[in-house]
Structures are given as C-alpha cells and as structure tokens.
Amino acid sequence: MELAPVLASGVATSVTRALQLAESPGHEIDLMCDYLSRRRSLLILDTCEHVIEAVAVLATRLLSRCPDLRILATTRQPMRAPGERIVQLSGLDEAAGAELFTSRAWAANPAAELDTDGVRAIVTKLEGVPLALELAAARIASLSLQQLITSLGQPLDALAGDALAGDPRHRTMRVVIGWSYDLLDPPDREAFAALSVFAGSFDREAANAVVEDDASDAVDHLLGRSLLTRDIDLVGQARYRFLDPVRHFAREAATPTMRESARRRHLEYHARLAARINGRIQTAEATAWAAVARACAEDLRRTATTAISEHSASAGHLVAYMYWPWFLDGQLSELRSWASAVLGAETDPHIRARLLRILASTALAQGDAAIAVDYARRQLDAATALQDLELVALAQNLLGMAAWARGDYPAASEHHLAAIGNARDCGRPWALALVTALAGRTAHASGDREAGEGLLRDAEALAEEIGEPMVLGSALDYRAHAEFALGRTMDAAALAARSLAAYQSIGYQEGLASAGTLAAQLAVLAGNHERAETLLDQALDVSRRLRHLGGTASVLEAMAVLDHDRGDHQRAGLHLDEARALRRQTGTVPSPTLRDQLSRVERSLALER
C-alpha cells in the first residue's frame, strides 16, 4: 500500500480500500481487524514518514487484535509503536550498484565510455543509493564519466528545511537531487516546484494547467534529468509522476506564494476535469473517461475533500460531477459521505436534485431502503419542480428498484413504466436504455415474460447504439438472468459472458459481482464446483467491499446452493442463515433466479432437522 499521496486523516480509509473491504467511515479499523484476524497476513505500508503518527496508531490497534498479522512499513523515521523492530536498509553493494549505474548511463548515452574504476568511484560516492545512482547516470547524456565524478565532489547550494537530512543515505540522495535541480533553468525550477502539488500521476494537459507558463518543455527537461518518471496509461497516453523523495524536495523548493498558486490552479483544473468526465462517461467514450478518472483518482479525491472542508461554493457541483465514475468504481461510502456533507449548503436546485440522487442510489445499494426511498421521493419532487424529465425518470427508476428489491413487482412496474415515458420525452438515450432494462427485469420477475423479453431486447439495442458498456452490460445481465430462470442455460451463459466483458471494460464493480454470481450458478449446474467457488469468492469480496448488502445476500444464497450440491449441508445452512439475516436487515427478497434453487435447498435442510 503506497501512502505517499495520502493525508493523515485518510490512512485508515486508504488501507481499507486497498484491502478491498467495505467502506464504513469511522469503523475502518474494526473492519480491518475483523478481516485480518481470521488469516495470516503481511501488510506492507510504503512511504509512511509524512503520516507517521496515523500509521503508528493504525499499526498498534491492528497488531493488538490480529495475532497472525505482520506489518512491514518503510519510513525515514521510527514509528515508536509497541513491538516495532527497526531494520536499517543499506544501499546496493558495489557490483549491483555498478550494474544499475552502467545500464542507466548507457540508456542515456549509448556511446558513453565507462571504466570500471570510475563507475566504482561513483557507486562509493553515492553510497549505493539506487535513486541517487539513477539521477547521476542521467547526466552521462551531457557529461563524461570524469566530469561527473568531479561534479559530485562539488558542494551543493542546499535549500532550507532539509527534510531528508537525518540519515546519511538521505543526505546523499538530497545532494544528488539538489545537484540535478541546480542544473535546471529558472522556468524549469518553477515548474518543478509547481508540479509537486500533484498527489498522483498527471498528464501534460494537467501539467500545463498547474504551471503558469507552458509546461511541455519543462516536463521534457525534468524527464531528461530523471526528476520525473513516465508511465503509459490504459489508453496509451503518457503520464508522469514524482518519486516520493523527489516530490518532497520539489515541495521544499516552492515558496509559499508558489505553493498557493499551484494549489489553486490544481483545484481549478480538477474541478474542470470532473465536469468533463461527467459529460462523457455515459457515452461511447465511457471506457476511456473511466480510465482517466481512475488515473486521477487521488488528485480528484483531494480536490473534493478540500472543496468540502473549505466550504467552497463549488463543492456541490464537484461531488455531483464525480458521482458516476465513483459509483462505477464502488466508492459508495465516500460518495454518500460527500453528498451528505454538501447537501445542506447547496443553493443550486439542479445540483441539489443531483445530490439527492447520489444519496438515494448509494443508500439503496448499501441496503438502507427506507432512507433510499425518502431521498428518491425528494429527488422526484425537486426534479418535477424543475421540469427536468431526465431526473424525474431517474428518480422513478430508483423507486422502482427499491420496490423490486422488496418483491413488490406491481409497484416496481408502475415506477419503471413511468420512468420509460419520461426518459423517452427528455431525449436522453442513455437514461432510456437504463430504465428500459430495469423495466424488463421487473416484467420478467412478475411473470410477464413476453413483455420482459421485449423490453430487454429494446434496452440491449439502445445500449448497443449508444456504445456505453455499463448500460449494455446491465441489459445483457438482466437478459441472462431471464434466460437462466427459463432453463435456457446455454443462452444464459453466452449473455452472462458478454455482460461480464462489458462490465470489465469499464470496471463497474456492482455489475461484476452480479454477472459473476450468475456465472457461478451456471457453473454449479454444469458440475464445475471449483469454478463456481472461485467466482463466488470474487463476487463476495466485491459485494462486501462495496457494503452492498443485497448483493452480499445473493452471493451467500448462491454459495448455499453450491454447498448443498457438494454435500456440505452444514456450510449451506450457515450461508443461508447469514443471507436471511441480511434480507431481514434490508427488507429485500432473493432474486427470482435463485428462488427455486433456494426452496429446494431449504426443503432438503429442513428434512435433515
């Protein structure tokens, strides 16, 4: 778990997220203890020095309750936690250091002449510190080996506030970073300091937004000095980032005025980026924009939390814009917390209606049905007053989903059909495809198979035309469940595979759990118990991480069916009991797909009693 971009207040939440556990603000450590106390685990926390007190508290509490847990933390200073053992890491030995330096130097200048004694002298001078060796090797592009050795012997015009000075190896690293810094022109130094505002990676557009002048040349120069690293994202675009020691140095290099200017530009840019993502993430470009949202997640998150904590007038807009990428990614608790924090102060009626939608949809997903219905009704009232037919349709859709979950199919059908009419009238194909798919699911569940099949095929056709993976995956997912309920398992398997592929392409977490659960049920029927178990374990992990209680109950019910087919009736009973408790808590009923199989398992278990 890399903690470099994390603030002290976010340590527990970030580790919970890395463990893929349910988000539950204020209860993160209890969740981690419950998860880690049942297994032998090694938890690795990297770059802890800037949040050392929060990490020490976390480590102390986890280790006191998890006997088989070990924590490996990398930090420039001790945590002073009970049971801490400190291992001082040395640099590379002479041979490994020489190999690293030589490979990097030849990458910078293939014609460079490198003699063994000179390379050994550099490794010794830099104490084998890998980052220092890489930064020094980059200078071989413009210096001879002897010139490099001479330069390393020159004093550094050090900056004040030396955060790296406590350890000799860190002083060495600082000397080399500072030496590269001293070779920068003034505009590149200013860009270097400004870019340190990023918590995660960034592209050239983001760099240009944060640096007062065009940052393109500066980025190239920083890359050339090895002060930046470059990665390629999922859509083939270059992204840049600082290694943590370099970022610390860059932040020291910034004056208070520079830091504030960069911070303001960073916030403004990410607010604009969130608006752009919001405008494109329900189109055929959704996969690319979801990837952008994930790549920028730490900086978008920091922008949102800063806007909320500073009571910015733009906070509500920002949360509304970040709704869909965060919802797809399963950040339900964070979304819910943000929307709750800004709703009361939001004065824009359109944004208030969208915040109500966030609160309704996240509450529904997390099993708080009564709260969800209240927010959905408030959204419906607000949208009706605004004459915003899309928001009206989406509110009716949420009310239909809540009715479906509790097994009230007539009410669900009424809400969904009304939503179809408003979605059609508002001219938003994406909304129409979504509500049509859910109306088809409801029609099938209520026994009107002909109407259900027609609606689902209409939804699939609309989704194919739009080209957005989440709504296409949903239409295919609901069709697959319908085919499974009718006993057409081959058709169901083909549809489930297509649905899973669509969900995977955009990373829709709730959908992955749903399609994975159905794929597991199909595997049980085919006698492939091992595959079914793997799929259900994955679906359960996702559902619990999202704190999606209805989804968790569905997975547990499918697990009970698998256990029963394997002959492990005791385990089947335990899974059924846990699922029933969740159903009682949420006021929901099992999905129609599982109902017949569950009845068979329950009758069998009852006979044994």
N, C-alpha and C positions, 0 to 999 in steps of 0.2 A: 504494500500500500504506500504510494508516493504522497507524502504530506506537504511537499514544497508549496503547492498553491492553496493550502488550507489555512484558514484562520483558526485561532484557538477555540472559538465558540463552535466551530464546525468539525472538530476532531472526531467526536463520538458518532455524529451523523455520517461522516465520510467513511469511517471504518465499517459502520453498519451497512452502508451502501456497497462497499467493496465485498463484504461477506454475502451480499445479495439477500439480506434479511428484510423483513417488513419495516417500513418507516413508521416510527411512533414517537414523535417529539416528546422529550422528557423521559422516555423509557428505553433509550438506546442501550444502555449498559445492561439492563435486565434482559433485553432480547439477546444481546451477545453472550451473556452468561448462560442463558438457557440453551443456546445453540452450542457453545464451545465446551460446556461442562459435560456433554454427552459424547465427546470424541477426543482423540489425541490430536493436537493441532500445534502448528508453528505459525504464529502471527508475525509477519515482517512489517515493520514500520520504518520507512526510509525518510531521512531528512527531517529530524524532529526538533532541531535546536530552537527554531523560532516559535514553537508551540510546546516547549519542554514541560511546562507545568501541567498543561492539559493532558499530555501523554503520560506523565507520571501518575496523575490521578486515575486515568483510564487503566494503566498497567496494574496499579495497586489493587483496584477493585476487581479486575478480571482475574488476576492471579490468586486472589483470596478465595474465589468461588469456583475456579476451574482447575482442579488438581492436575490434569493432564495437559495443560496449556503451557507452552513456552513462547516467549516474546523475544524477537531479535530486533533491536532498534539501532539505527545509525544516527549519530548525533555528534556535534562538536563539543558537547559538554555533558557531564553526568546528569542522569535524571534524579538521582538520590532517592530512588524508590526502594522499599524493602526487598531484599534478596537480589539486588542488582549486582551483576558481575561485569566488570569493565574489561574489554579487550582492546588494547591499542593496536590499530592497524598500521602496519608499516607500508612503505612504498614497494614497488616492484623490485625484484633483485636485478642485478646488473644485466644478466642475459635477457630477461623478459623486458626490461626497460629499453635495452638496445634494440630489441626486435620491434617493439612498439614505435620507438622514435624513427627507426630506419624506414619502416613501412609507411608512416605518415609523411616523412620527409620526401620519399620518392614519389608519393602521390602528389605532393605539392610541386616537385621539380624532378621529373624522371631523369634528368641529366646531372643531378647533383652528385658531387664527389664526396663520399662519406668514408673517412678512415676509422678504423676500429678504435684507436686511442682517443680521437676527437669525440666520437659518439659516447665512449665510456666516460669521458670527462663531463659531458652534458648530463648524462644519467646521474652521475655522482653529484654534480652541482644542484640538480633539481630533486635529489633525494628519491628518485624513482616514482614521484607523484604522477599518475597517469595523465591527469588533465594538464599539468604543467608541461609534460613531455609533448602532448599533442599541440598545445599552443606554441611551444618553441619550434616544433617541426614545421609548422605552417610558415615560419619566417624563412625557411630554406628556399621559398619561392623567390626571394629577393636578396638573400644574404648567402655568403659562403659559410661553410662549417666553421672556419676560423673566426670570421666576423661575428657569427652567432655566439661563439664561446666568449669572445671579447665583450660583446654587448651584455651577456649575462653577468659579467663582472662589474658592470657599471651600477651606481646607486639608483634607486627608484625615487622619484619625487612623490612620496607617499601622500595619500589623502588622509584627512582626519577621520576619527571614529572608526578605527580598524576593527571590524567585527571578526576578522579571521586571524587576529594576531596571537591568540592564546597558544596555539600549537605550532611548533617549528615547521611541520609539513604544510600547515595552512598559511604560514608566513611565506613559505616558498611559493605556494600556489598564488598567493596575492601578489608577490613580486612579479611573477610571470604574467598574470592577468594585467597588472598595472603597466608592465612593460609594453604589452600589446596595446593597452589603452593610450599610452603616451605617444604611440606611433600614429594615432588617429588624428585627422584634421578636426578643427573645432566643430564643423557641422556634423561630422560623424560622432563626435563625443556627445553632442546634444541629442542626437538620435539614439545613441547607446543608452543614455540615461532615461530618455522618454520611454523607450520600448520596455524597460524593466517594469512598467506598470502592469504588463500582462501577467495573469496568473498561470495561463496555459500557453498553448501554441497560437500562432497568428499567421495570417497570410499577408501579402503585400498591400492589399487594399486596407486592411486594418492598420498596418504599419504607417501607411500614408495618412490615415485619419488621426493617429496619435502624435506623429511628428509634425511640427509646424510647417516644415518645407517638405518637398518630395523626398520620400524615404528610400526610393528604389536604389540609388547609388549607395546610400549608407548601408542598406541591408547587404548588398554585394560586398562592400568593404568589410563589414563585420563578419560575414561568412569567410572571406579571404583571410582574416586574422584568427579564424576559429573561435570567435567570440559568440557566434550563433551556430546552431546546428539546424540542419534541414531534413525534413521528413516529407513523404508523399502520402496524401490522404487517400480515402477510398475512391475518390473520383479523379485521381491523378493530378491533383493540384499540390503545389509546394506549400508547406507550412514550416514555420520557423519557431525556434524556442531557445531559451537560455538554459544552460546547465545551472544548477542552483548556486554554486559559488560565484559564477559569473553574474547571475542576476543580483545577488547580494552586493557585489562590487558596483554594479551599474546603479543600484539604488543609492548607494553611498555617494556616487559621483553626482547625483542630481541635487541641485539646490532646492530649497523649499518652494520657490516660485516655479521651478521646472516641474517638480513633483505634482503640485496642484494643477498646473496647466495640463499635464499628461493625464492626471486622474479625471479632470473634467472632460477632456477630449475622448478618453476611453469610455466614460459613461455615455456620452452623447452618441458615439459610434455604435455601441452595443444596443442602445435603445433603437437606433435606426435599423440595425441588423435584425433585431427581434421583430420589428414591423415588416421587414422584407420576408423573413421566414414565414411569418403568419400569413402573408399574402400569397405564398407559393406552395405551402406544404400540403394543400389539399388539391393539387393539380398533378399533371403528368410528370412534373419535376419534383415530386414529393421525396423520392429516394435521395436525390442529391441534396435537397434542403434539409432533410433529416440528418444527413451526414454532416452538414455544416453546423447544425445545432449541437450535435454531439462533440464535434471538434472544438467548438467554442463554449462548451458547457460551463467550465469553471469561470470564464470571464462573464458569460451571461448571468450565471448564478450570483457572482459578486456584484454585478450591476443591479440586479433585482434587490438583493439584500441591502445594498447601500441606499437605493432609492426608497425602500421601505423604512429603513432606520432613520433616514434624514427627512421623512415625511414629504418627499418630493411630490409635486403636483403630477408628475408623470408616472408615479408608481403604479397606479391602477391600469393605465394603458399598457405599461410594460408587462405586468402579470397577465393581462388579457392576451397580449401578443404571444407570450410564451406558453400559453395553455396547451396547444395541440402537440408541439414537439415533446413537452414534458409528459403529457398524458400518454403518448405513444411509448415513451421510454419508461413508463411506470413510476414516475416520480410523484405519486398521488398525494402522499402526506405533505410533501413540500409545497406542492401546488395549493393544497387545501389550506395550509398554514398561511401562505402568502395572500390568497384571496380573502381569507378571514381578516387579515391584518389591514388590508386596504379598503375593504368594502365600505366601512362606516364613514370614511373621509372622502370617498369618491363622489363628485358632484355631476359628472357627465352621465346622463341617463343611459346612453348606449353602452358605456363601459360598465355601469352598474349591472345592467342586464347580462352582460357577458361574464361578469364576476359571479353572478348568481348561477349561471350555467356551470361554471367551474365547480362551485360548491355543491351543486346538485349532482353532477356526474361523478365527482370524486367520492362524495358520501355514498352514492348508490353502489359504486364499485367496491367500497370498503364495508358494505353491509349495514350502513346506517340508513335504513329505508325510510323511516319516518322523517328524518332530517332531510333526506334527499327529496322526498315528495314536497315538503314545505318550501324548499328552495326552488324546485321546479315550478311550483304554482306561483311563487313570487316572480320568477323569470317570465312566466306566461303573462302575468298581469302587466309587468313592465314592458314586455315586447308588444303586447296588444296596444298599450297606450302610445307606444312609439310607432305603431303600424309597421313594425319590422317583421314581415312574414317569415323570413328565414328563422329568426329567433323564436317566433311563435311555433313554427314547425318543430324546431329542436327541443323546445320545452314540452310540447305534446309528446314527442318521441320519448323523452326521459320519463314522463308519466306512464307511457305505455310499457317501457322497460321495467319500471317498478311493479306495475300490475302483473306483467308476465312472470317476474321473479317470484311473486307470492302465489302464482297459479290462478289468478283472476283473468282468464283469457278473454271473456267478453269485454271487460273494461279495457284491457290492453288493445284489443282490436279496434275499439272505438277511438282511442287516442291515436293509434298508428294511422288509421284511415284519414282522420282529420289532419294529421301531420303531412300525409301524402298530398292532400289538396292544397295546403299552404305552401309546401315545398315546390309544387308544380307552379303555383301562381307567382312565387318570388323569382323564378327563373334561375335557381341555383342547382345545376345538375348533381353536384356532389351531395348536397343535402337530400335531394330527391332519391338518389341511389341508396343512401344510408337508411332513410325511413322506409323505403320500399322493401329493402332486405329484411328489416325487423318486422314489418307487417307480414311478410311471407312466413317468417319463423313463427309468428303468433298464429297465423291461419292454420299452419300445419299442426301446431300444438293443440288447437281447439277442434281438430278433426276435419277441417275443410281443406282436404289435401289438394283438390283441383285448384282452388283459389291460391293456396300457398305456393304450389309449384309455379303457377303463372306469375305471381309477384316476385318470386325468387329469380326466375329467368329474366324478368324485366329488369330487376336490380343488377343482375350479372351483366346484361347487355349495356346498361347505362354505365356501369363501372368500367367495363372494357373500353367504352368510348372515351371516358374521362382519362383512363390510364393511371389512376391513383391506387397504389397497392392495398392500403388499409381497407377501403370500402369494397374493393374487388375481393380481397381475402375474406371479408365478412359475408358477402353474398355466396361465395363458394363454400365457406364454412357451414352456413345455415342450410344450404342445399345438401351438403354431405351428411349432416345430421338427419335431414329429412329422408334421404335415401337409406340411411342406416336403420331408421325407425321402420321403414317399409321392408326391411330384409334384403335390400339390393346392395349387398356388401361390396361387390366389385366396383359399382358406380360410386359408392360412398368413398372407397379407398382412393379412387382416382381424383375425386373432388377434394378430399382431405389433403392429398399431396400437393395439389395446385394451391389450395388455401395456405398451407404451411409455407410454401415457397413465396407467396405474395407477402405474408406476414414477415418472413425472414428478411425480405428485400428492404423493408422499411423499419424493421426492428420493433414491431408492435408487440409488446410483451404480453398483454392480456390475451391477444389473439393467439400467440404462440402456445400459451397454456391451454386454450380451448381446443385448437386443432390437434395439439399433442395428446390431449386426453382422448379425443375421438380416435386418433390413430392407434392409441393403446388398446381401446376397446376392440378395434378391428383385429389387432394382433392377438388378443385373447381368443377371439372366435377362430382365428387361424391356428391356434395352438402354440403360438410363438410367445411363450410367457416371459422369456428373458428380454425380448424387445419391449414388450408391454411394460415390464417393470422399469426399464431404463426411461421410457417415455413418461411414465407416471411420476418417477422421481424428479425428472426435469420440470414437469408441469407443477408439481407440488412446491418445488423450490421457488419458481416464478410467482405462483399464487401467494405464497406466504411472504415473499419479499414485497409484493405489492400491497399486502394486507387485504387481498381480495377474498373476503370470507366466503362468498357464494362459490367462487372458483375453487377455493380450497376444499369446500364441502364436496363439490363434483368430483375432484380428483380422489378424495378419500373414498367416495362411493365406488368409483371405478376400481380403486385398489381392493375394496372389499370383494368385488366380483372376481378379480384376479386371484385373490387369496382363496376364495371358495373353490374356484376351478382347480387350483393347485392342491386342494385338500387341507389347507391350513385354516380350519374353521375358527379357531381361537383368534387368530390375527384378523380374520374377516370381521368377527364380532367387535373387536377393538376399533377397527377403522369405521365400522358402521356407527358405533357409539359416539365417536368423535364427530362424525359427519352430522349425526342427529342433533348434537349439542349446538353445532354451528347453524343448522337450519332453524332451531328454536330461537337462537340469538338474533338471527337476521329476519325471521319471518318468511323464509323462502322455502320452495319445494324443489325436489330433484327434477332435473331436466327430463322431458319426455323420452329422450334417447336412452336414459338409464332406468326408467321407471319399471319396465317389465323385468329386467335382469335383477334389479334390487328386490322386487317382490319374490322372485324365485329364491334368491339367497336368504331373504328373511324367513320364508316358509321353511327352508331347509334347516336353518339355525334354530327356529322355534321347535321343530320336531326333536332336535337333539336335547333340548332342555326338558 
